[in-house]
Amino acid sequence: QVQLVESGGGLVQAGGSLRLSCAASGRTFSSYVMGWFRQAPGKERVLVAAIGWSGGMTYYADSVKGRFTISRDNAKNTVYLQMNSLKPEDTAVYYCAASQGVRIAQAMAGRGYEYWGQGTQVTVSS
């Protein structure tokens, strides 16, 4: 099992930046595909970005391409989401999640995430 704890959320003005971090417990962090999801009020939770085991493969939702960057540090058991040029529509609860039991293509499509963090609120004011 792995436990995930997000941090770094907050209130920011449109055009600003935030960096989310997700610290994972356990010694097998590098064996998990990691993803960042978000859920806005009244909407479904969606995959924003994902990263493969070594960081060589990444996925971004069209809505965040060119603005968000996902990265990981396997030595620190941590995955990051750098969010730049934030927009009010980026306002949501952001969740970190880990996937191990499915093919990487499925994880990159938002499926097969077994472990979830508690979420961190990101609010972008206009």
ZADO-178303 format. One record per atom (N, C-alpha, C): residue number from 1; atom name; residue in one letter; x, y, z. Coordinates in Angstrom, 3 decimals. Each point is the difference from the previous one (the first is absolute). Layout:
REC resi name resn        u        v        w
REC  NUM   CA    A        X        Y        Z
...
end
This chain:
REC resi name resn        u        v        w
REC    1    N    Q    0.837   -1.200    0.000
REC    1   CA    Q   -0.837    1.200    0.000
REC    1    C    Q    0.866    1.241    0.000
REC    2    N    V   -0.629    1.101   -0.410
REC    2   CA    V    0.686    1.286    0.024
REC    2    C    V   -0.972    1.043    0.516
REC    3    N    Q    0.494    0.903    0.813
REC    3   CA    Q   -0.791    1.126    0.496
REC    3    C    Q    0.509    1.271   -0.653
REC    4    N    L   -0.935    0.856   -0.397
REC    4   CA    L    0.333    1.205   -0.746
REC    4    C    L   -0.498    1.228    0.744
REC    5    N    V    0.857    1.012    0.086
REC    5   CA    V   -0.364    1.239    0.690
REC    5    C    V    0.363    1.172   -0.894
REC    6    N    E   -1.028    0.745   -0.416
REC    6   CA    E    0.214    1.170   -0.857
REC    6    C    E    0.238    1.248    0.828
REC    7    N    S    0.679    0.953   -0.599
REC    7   CA    S    0.195    1.309    0.605
REC    7    C    S    0.230    1.014   -1.109
REC    8    N    G   -0.113    1.276    0.348
REC    8   CA    G    0.317    1.051   -0.957
REC    8    C    G   -1.177    0.729   -0.598
REC    9    N    G   -1.202   -0.436    0.333
REC    9   CA    G   -1.162    0.703   -0.519
REC    9    C    G   -0.174    1.360    0.659
REC   10    N    G   -0.953    0.781   -0.509
REC   10   CA    G   -0.254    1.302    0.584
REC   10    C    G   -0.777    0.890   -0.936
REC   11    N    L   -0.017    1.282    0.334
REC   11   CA    L   -0.704    1.021   -0.775
REC   11    C    L    1.019    0.815   -0.775
REC   12    N    V   -0.247    0.151   -1.286
REC   12   CA    V    0.921    0.750   -0.848
REC   12    C    V   -0.813    0.789   -1.023
REC   13    N    Q    0.540    1.103   -0.438
REC   13   CA    Q   -0.662    0.788   -1.033
REC   13    C    Q    0.236   -0.619   -1.368
REC   14    N    A   -0.901    0.282   -0.902
REC   14   CA    A    0.146   -0.469   -1.375
REC   14    C    A    1.342    0.467   -0.562
REC   15    N    G    0.665   -0.915   -0.685
REC   15   CA    G    1.322    0.279   -0.540
REC   15    C    G    1.134   -0.411    0.919
REC   16    N    G   -0.339   -0.328    1.225
REC   16   CA    G    1.005   -0.393    0.967
REC   16    C    G    0.404   -1.465   -0.107
REC   17    N    S    0.841   -0.409    0.940
REC   17   CA    S    0.528   -1.368   -0.013
REC   17    C    S   -0.128   -0.643    1.373
REC   18    N    L   -0.106   -1.313   -0.014
REC   18   CA    L    0.049   -0.805    1.213
REC   18    C    L    0.750   -1.286   -0.321
REC   19    N    R    0.608   -0.580    1.015
REC   19   CA    R    0.652   -1.287   -0.154
REC   19    C    R   -0.571   -0.967    1.026
REC   20    N    L   -0.639   -1.027   -0.486
REC   20   CA    L   -0.529   -1.038    0.876
REC   20    C    L    1.045   -1.091    0.186
REC   21    N    S    0.028   -0.541    1.194
REC   21   CA    S    0.877   -1.134    0.301
REC   21    C    S   -0.838   -1.145    0.547
REC   22    N    C    0.452   -1.197   -0.250
REC   22   CA    C   -0.668   -1.186    0.530
REC   22    C    C    1.081   -0.935    0.523
REC   23    N    A    0.034   -0.158    1.312
REC   23   CA    A    0.980   -0.878    0.632
REC   23    C    A   -0.612   -1.375    0.217
REC   24    N    A    0.738   -1.031   -0.390
REC   24   CA    A   -0.484   -1.371    0.104
REC   24    C    A    0.799   -0.791    1.023
REC   25    N    S   -0.716   -0.859    0.701
REC   25   CA    S    0.678   -0.896    0.932
REC   25    C    S    0.387   -1.276   -0.740
REC   26    N    G    0.813   -0.823    0.625
REC   26   CA    G    0.316   -1.283   -0.599
REC   26    C    G    1.302    0.019   -0.791
REC   27    N    R    0.478   -1.211   -0.304
REC   27   CA    R    1.289   -0.128   -0.667
REC   27    C    R   -0.116   -0.334   -1.479
REC   28    N    T   -1.232   -0.028   -0.520
REC   28   CA    T   -0.178   -0.395   -1.396
REC   28    C    T   -0.567    1.130   -0.831
REC   29    N    F    0.252    1.224    0.389
REC   29   CA    F   -0.561    1.166   -0.696
REC   29    C    F    0.332   -0.041   -1.481
REC   30    N    S    1.199   -0.396   -0.353
REC   30   CA    S    0.425    0.029   -1.396
REC   30    C    S   -0.731   -1.020   -0.867
REC   31    N    S   -0.752   -0.891    0.614
REC   31   CA    S   -0.750   -0.997   -0.767
REC   31    C    S   -1.418    0.466   -0.330
REC   32    N    Y   -0.371    1.191    0.435
REC   32   CA    Y   -1.335    0.536   -0.231
REC   32    C    Y    0.011    1.060   -1.092
REC   33    N    V   -0.978   -0.063   -0.866
REC   33   CA    V   -0.333    1.141   -0.843
REC   33    C    V   -0.758    0.979    0.892
REC   34    N    M    0.370    1.261   -0.074
REC   34   CA    M   -0.625    0.998    0.870
REC   34    C    M   -0.837    0.971   -0.829
REC   35    N    G   -1.120    0.389    0.558
REC   35   CA    G   -0.874    0.927   -0.701
REC   35    C    G   -0.509    1.110    0.909
REC   36    N    W   -0.303    1.107   -0.613
REC   36   CA    W   -0.702    1.097    0.668
REC   36    C    W   -1.383    0.121   -0.653
REC   37    N    F   -1.013   -0.050    0.830
REC   37   CA    F   -1.379    0.166   -0.424
REC   37    C    F   -0.540    1.278    0.621
REC   38    N    R   -1.103    0.498   -0.550
REC   38   CA    R   -0.673    1.109    0.646
REC   38    C    R   -1.514   -0.164   -0.126
REC   39    N    Q   -0.689    0.567    0.991
REC   39   CA    Q   -1.450   -0.046    0.001
REC   39    C    Q   -0.533    1.366    0.390
REC   40    N    A   -0.685    0.610   -0.940
REC   40   CA    A   -0.650    1.286    0.249
REC   40    C    A   -1.409   -0.242    0.544
REC   41    N    P   -0.569    0.968    0.685
REC   41   CA    P   -1.344   -0.180    0.566
REC   41    C    P   -1.016   -0.380   -1.072
REC   42    N    G   -0.731   -1.057    0.258
REC   42   CA    G   -1.034   -0.437   -0.916
REC   42    C    G    0.500   -0.726   -1.231
REC   43    N    K    1.302   -0.278   -0.051
REC   43   CA    K    0.566   -0.671   -1.173
REC   43    C    K    0.697   -1.286    0.410
REC   44    N    E    0.251   -0.841   -0.987
REC   44   CA    E    0.691   -1.248    0.263
REC   44    C    E    1.494    0.241    0.211
REC   45    N    R    0.614   -0.932    0.691
REC   45   CA    R    1.445    0.051    0.175
REC   45    C    R    0.673   -0.439   -1.308
REC   46    N    V    0.976    0.784   -0.426
REC   46   CA    V    0.657   -0.274   -1.277
REC   46    C    V    1.512   -0.006    0.167
REC   47    N    L    0.655   -0.769   -0.854
REC   47   CA    L    1.450   -0.053   -0.003
REC   47    C    L    0.555    1.265   -0.640
REC   48    N    V    0.915    0.627    0.702
REC   48   CA    V    0.643    1.219   -0.491
REC   48    C    V    1.356   -0.326   -0.610
REC   49    N    A    0.778   -0.821    0.704
REC   49   CA    A    1.340   -0.348   -0.464
REC   49    C    A    0.411   -1.320    0.630
REC   50    N    A    0.855   -0.730   -0.706
REC   50   CA    A    0.513   -1.260    0.523
REC   50    C    A    1.449   -0.156   -0.420
REC   51    N    I    0.725   -0.821    0.750
REC   51   CA    I    1.419   -0.188   -0.281
REC   51    C    I    0.370   -1.447    0.248
REC   52    N    G    0.808   -0.548   -0.900
REC   52   CA    G    0.433   -1.379    0.103
REC   52    C    G    1.033   -0.199    1.080
REC   53    N    W    0.449   -1.255    0.130
REC   53   CA    W    0.833   -0.387    1.121
REC   53    C    W    1.291    0.800    0.116
REC   54    N    S    0.653    0.232   -1.130
REC   54   CA    S    1.285    0.701    0.038
REC   54    C    S   -0.132    1.461   -0.376
REC   55    N    G   -1.209    0.401   -0.347
REC   55   CA    G   -0.209    1.377   -0.393
REC   55    C    G    0.143    0.248   -1.487
REC   56    N    G    0.331   -1.042   -0.757
REC   56   CA    G    0.210    0.182   -1.421
REC   56    C    G   -1.270    0.125   -0.812
REC   57    N    M   -1.096   -0.464    0.550
REC   57   CA    M   -1.285    0.076   -0.695
REC   57    C    M   -0.948    0.867    0.808
REC   58    N    T   -0.643    0.938   -0.678
REC   58   CA    T   -0.956    0.862    0.677
REC   58    C    T   -1.261    0.160   -0.847
REC   59    N    Y   -1.060    0.378    0.669
REC   59   CA    Y   -1.280    0.298   -0.648
REC   59    C    Y   -0.533    1.295    0.594
REC   60    N    Y   -0.625    0.815   -0.853
REC   60   CA    Y   -0.662    1.212    0.462
REC   60    C    Y   -1.370    0.108   -0.662
REC   61    N    A   -0.971    0.428    0.767
REC   61   CA    A   -1.287    0.326   -0.585
REC   61    C    A    0.165    1.229   -0.889
REC   62    N    D   -0.792    0.071   -1.038
REC   62   CA    D    0.111    1.129   -0.933
REC   62    C    D   -0.151    1.343    0.706
REC   63    N    S   -0.814    0.030    1.018
REC   63   CA    S   -0.295    1.258    0.678
REC   63    C    S    1.191    0.574    0.769
REC   64    N    V    1.023   -0.829    0.248
REC   64   CA    V    1.140    0.482    0.783
REC   64    C    V    1.320   -0.079   -0.754
REC   65    N    K   -0.016   -0.514   -1.221
REC   65   CA    K    1.238   -0.114   -0.771
REC   65    C    K    0.651    1.350   -0.177
REC   66    N    G    1.317    0.027    0.216
REC   66   CA    G    0.747    1.234   -0.139
REC   66    C    G   -0.005    0.870    1.240
REC   67    N    R   -0.850   -0.342    0.970
REC   67   CA    R   -0.078    0.791    1.244
REC   67    C    R    0.421   -0.808    1.223
REC   68    N    F   -0.308   -1.279    0.010
REC   68   CA    F    0.317   -0.868    1.139
REC   68    C    F    1.138   -0.942   -0.355
REC   69    N    T    0.817   -0.328    0.997
REC   69   CA    T    1.078   -0.962   -0.181
REC   69    C    T    0.008   -0.980    1.169
REC   70    N    I   -0.064   -1.284   -0.336
REC   70   CA    I    0.092   -1.032    1.022
REC   70    C    I    1.425   -0.541    0.035
REC   71    N    S    0.482   -0.280    1.191
REC   71   CA    S    1.338   -0.562    0.152
REC   71    C    S    0.017   -0.873    1.253
REC   72    N    R    1.046   -0.791    0.113
REC   72   CA    R    0.109   -0.861    1.179
REC   72    C    R    1.453   -0.127    0.422
REC   73    N    D    0.197   -0.231    1.284
REC   73   CA    D    1.318   -0.249    0.560
REC   73    C    D   -0.111   -1.315    0.766
REC   74    N    N    0.425   -1.083   -0.620
REC   74   CA    N   -0.155   -1.314    0.628
REC   74    C    N    0.853   -0.145    1.263
REC   75    N    A    1.095    0.744    0.089
REC   75   CA    A    0.834   -0.052    1.209
REC   75    C    A   -0.719    0.619    1.191
REC   76    N    K   -0.917    0.930   -0.286
REC   76   CA    K   -0.753    0.674    1.066
REC   76    C    K   -1.436   -0.507    0.112
REC   77    N    N   -0.349   -0.995   -0.820
REC   77   CA    N   -1.377   -0.522    0.015
REC   77    C    N   -1.026    1.120   -0.171
REC   78    N    T    0.245    0.883   -0.930
REC   78   CA    T   -0.845    1.170   -0.160
REC   78    C    T   -0.290    0.254   -1.480
REC   79    N    V   -1.242    0.390   -0.256
REC   79   CA    V   -0.397    0.438   -1.334
REC   79    C    V   -0.501    1.441    0.117
REC   80    N    Y    0.271    0.780   -1.039
REC   80   CA    Y   -0.310    1.419    0.016
REC   80    C    Y   -0.918    0.363   -1.169
REC   81    N    L   -0.715    1.100    0.181
REC   81   CA    L   -0.754    0.581   -1.096
REC   81    C    L    0.233    1.504    0.041
REC   82    N    Q    0.808    0.479   -0.943
REC   82   CA    Q    0.246    1.430   -0.117
REC   82    C    Q   -1.091    0.583   -0.876
REC   83    N    M   -0.722    0.977    0.532
REC   83   CA    M   -1.130    0.583   -0.709
REC   83    C    M    0.277    1.475   -0.233
REC   84    N    N    0.118    0.368   -1.258
REC   84   CA    N    0.261    1.384   -0.384
REC   84    C    N   -1.175    0.559   -0.788
REC   85    N    S   -0.039    1.316   -0.124
REC   85   CA    S   -1.060    0.673   -0.756
REC   85    C    S   -1.378   -0.510    0.411
REC   86    N    L   -0.219   -0.041    1.275
REC   86   CA    L   -1.247   -0.566    0.513
REC   86    C    L   -1.206    0.826   -0.400
REC   87    N    K   -1.107   -0.703   -0.228
REC   87   CA    K   -1.249    0.616   -0.417
REC   87    C    K   -1.085   -0.315    1.037
REC   88    N    P   -1.025    0.809    0.063
REC   88   CA    P   -1.093   -0.306    0.942
REC   88    C    P   -0.590   -1.398   -0.207
REC   89    N    E   -0.001   -0.470   -1.233
REC   89   CA    E   -0.543   -1.334   -0.263
REC   89    C    E    0.897   -1.126    0.503
REC   90    N    D    1.172    0.330    0.489
REC   90   CA    D    0.861   -1.005    0.628
REC   90    C    D   -0.390   -0.239    1.461
REC   91    N    T   -0.922    0.793    0.503
REC   91   CA    T   -0.446   -0.156    1.380
REC   91    C    T   -0.631   -1.369    0.209
REC   92    N    A    0.526   -0.734    0.981
REC   92   CA    A   -0.468   -1.365    0.264
REC   92    C    A    0.755   -0.553    1.203
REC   93    N    V   -0.454   -1.149    0.453
REC   93   CA    V    0.791   -0.783    0.938
REC   93    C    V    0.903   -0.903   -0.836
REC   94    N    Y    1.274    0.029    0.297
REC   94   CA    Y    0.986   -0.784   -0.749
REC   94    C    Y    0.412   -1.204    0.830
REC   95    N    Y   -0.034   -1.164   -0.644
REC   95   CA    Y    0.329   -1.252    0.651
REC   95    C    Y    1.202   -0.652   -0.666
REC   96    N    C    0.863   -0.531    0.818
REC   96   CA    C    1.101   -0.828   -0.449
REC   96    C    C   -0.453   -1.458    0.072
REC   97    N    A    0.428   -0.808   -0.976
REC   97   CA    A   -0.402   -1.396   -0.016
REC   97    C    A    1.114   -0.869   -0.559
REC   98    N    A   -0.020   -1.269    0.400
REC   98   CA    A    1.034   -0.943   -0.416
REC   98    C    A   -0.623   -1.219   -0.662
REC   99    N    S    0.638   -0.445   -1.083
REC   99   CA    S   -0.487   -1.151   -0.752
REC   99    C    S    1.122   -1.006   -0.183
REC  100    N    Q   -0.322   -1.277    0.267
REC  100   CA    Q    1.006   -1.044   -0.184
REC  100    C    Q   -0.538   -1.212   -0.739
REC  101    N    G   -1.285   -0.207    0.083
REC  101   CA    G   -0.564   -1.257   -0.468
REC  101    C    G   -0.448   -0.044   -1.439
REC  102    N    V    0.215    1.079   -0.756
REC  102   CA    V   -0.473    0.021   -1.379
REC  102    C    V    1.140    0.392   -0.927
REC  103    N    R   -0.202   -0.189   -1.286
REC  103   CA    R    0.999    0.420   -0.969
REC  103    C    R    0.125    1.514    0.011
REC  104    N    I    1.181    0.478   -0.349
REC  104   CA    I    0.256    1.430    0.096
REC  104    C    I   -0.944    0.792   -0.889
REC  105    N    A   -0.368   -0.577   -1.141
REC  105   CA    A   -0.918    0.710   -0.892
REC  105    C    A   -1.348    0.245    0.683
REC  106    N    Q   -0.437   -0.985    0.795
REC  106   CA    Q   -1.264    0.177    0.722
REC  106    C    Q    0.134    1.046    1.083
REC  107    N    A    1.123    0.001    0.690
REC  107   CA    A    0.223    1.011    1.037
REC  107    C    A    0.050    1.387   -0.613
REC  108    N    M    0.612    0.112   -1.165
REC  108   CA    M    0.079    1.286   -0.680
REC  108    C    M   -1.372    0.456   -0.486
REC  109    N    A   -0.928   -0.932   -0.063
REC  109   CA    A   -1.376    0.343   -0.369
REC  109    C    A   -0.876    0.217    1.224
REC  110    N    G    0.607   -0.058    1.188
REC  110   CA    G   -0.750    0.294    1.214
REC  110    C    G   -0.636   -1.184    0.679
REC  111    N    R    0.392   -1.207   -0.383
REC  111   CA    R   -0.605   -1.200    0.571
REC  111    C    R    0.981   -0.757    0.889
REC  112    N    G   -0.534   -0.740    0.952
REC  112   CA    G    0.813   -0.907    0.801
REC  112    C    G    0.778    0.643    1.133
REC  113    N    Y   -0.473    1.116    0.505
REC  113   CA    Y    0.691    0.635    1.122
REC  113    C    Y   -0.544   -0.573    1.302
REC  114    N    E    0.902   -0.616    0.757
REC  114   CA    E   -0.427   -0.739    1.183
REC  114    C    E    0.091    0.821    1.280
REC  115    N    Y    0.905    0.941    0.039
REC  115   CA    Y    0.244    0.754    1.227
REC  115    C    Y   -0.174    1.489   -0.262
REC  116    N    W   -0.610    0.685    0.972
REC  116   CA    W   -0.334    1.409   -0.159
REC  116    C    W    0.398    0.790    1.243
REC  117    N    G    0.400    1.249   -0.243
REC  117   CA    G    0.207    0.917    1.098
REC  117    C    G   -1.314    0.627    0.425
REC  118    N    Q    0.070    0.859    0.978
REC  118   CA    Q   -1.197    0.605    0.554
REC  118    C    Q   -0.452    1.223   -0.792
REC  119    N    G    0.858    0.498   -0.864
REC  119   CA    G   -0.333    1.149   -0.830
REC  119    C    G    0.464    1.313    0.594
REC  120    N    T    0.270    0.946   -0.886
REC  120   CA    T    0.382    1.341    0.423
REC  120    C    T   -0.738    1.009   -0.872
REC  121    N    Q   -0.534    1.027    0.620
REC  121   CA    Q   -0.826    0.972   -0.716
REC  121    C    Q    0.881    1.017   -0.716
REC  122    N    V   -0.332    0.224   -1.262
REC  122   CA    V    0.617    1.064   -0.786
REC  122    C    V   -1.116    0.942   -0.442
REC  123    N    T    0.147    1.260    0.354
REC  123   CA    T   -0.995    1.005   -0.370
REC  123    C    T    0.692    1.126   -0.753
REC  124    N    V   -0.485    0.270   -1.204
REC  124   CA    V    0.581    1.042   -0.842
REC  124    C    V   -1.039    1.112   -0.142
REC  125    N    S    0.344    1.174    0.466
REC  125   CA    S   -0.916    1.123   -0.068
REC  125    C    S    0.236    0.808   -1.269
REC  126    N    S   -1.066    0.572   -0.503
REC  126   CA    S    0.104    0.782   -1.245
REC  126    C    S    0.306    1.460    0.284
end
